[in-house]
Amino acid sequence: MDFKNLHRKTELDTHEEDQEWLLTYSDMITLLLAFFAVLIAVSYVDLNLWEQMKQGLRSEINKQENVQTPLAEVKKDLDEKLAEEREAELVDITLDREGIKLFFNSSSFYNSGEANLLPTGQQIIDKVTQAMNDLGYYKFKVDVEGHTDNVPINTPVYPSNWELSVARASGVVKYFIQEGIEPERIKASGYADTKPIVPHVDETGNDIVENRALNRRIVIRIYY
């Protein structure tokens, strides 16, 4: 056996093993250099590219806003069908994320202190129902809210504004059902004078009489 050659081979093997860590080290250094190169590239902002991205985002947002959704179609139809009421400022129609909201002066629906639906109120509900039925494949939900002013009421039928507001909302709901809206799609709520759109009283606590008519209202919300 050639111990000299064997010893030389052993030394070479040992030397190669001692050098193996350099490969791992060099790989790590290469990865670090690549990582820092990426950081530098990301930290550099191309203003022209940034402006192009912003313009692209604005364009996409505008496209989304201009999409004609089913509720937008109903809103357009309501604007046309209730043009006279809008012109007379008897109704305000809005469209937002919660759906369509119609704000009606309660005088269009009821006499003071009563909850018997007037013919003018029936005509309005007919138009709202027609607008919804034009897109019959969409089963829209309907919420009806009754709101009163802060003038107390105390009659055998309506001991307070709570009973009056609920009765008025319920009257609208019943007429909607009579016109073909399924009961499970509709809801009535009464809020009395707890949710005014304008203040009931001024800073000194005096009633603002001219605000009463604005707070006496029926709100109809149409949504998916």
PyMOL commands that set and color helices and strands:
alter all, ss='L'
color gray80, all
select helices_A, chain A and resi 3-43+47-65+70-81+83-87+106-108+119-133+161-178+183-185+209-215
alter helices_A, ss='H'
color red, helices_A
select strands_A, chain A and resi 91-96+99-105+141-147+186-190+217-223
alter strands_A, ss='S'
color yellow, strands_A
deselect
rebuild
show_as cartoon
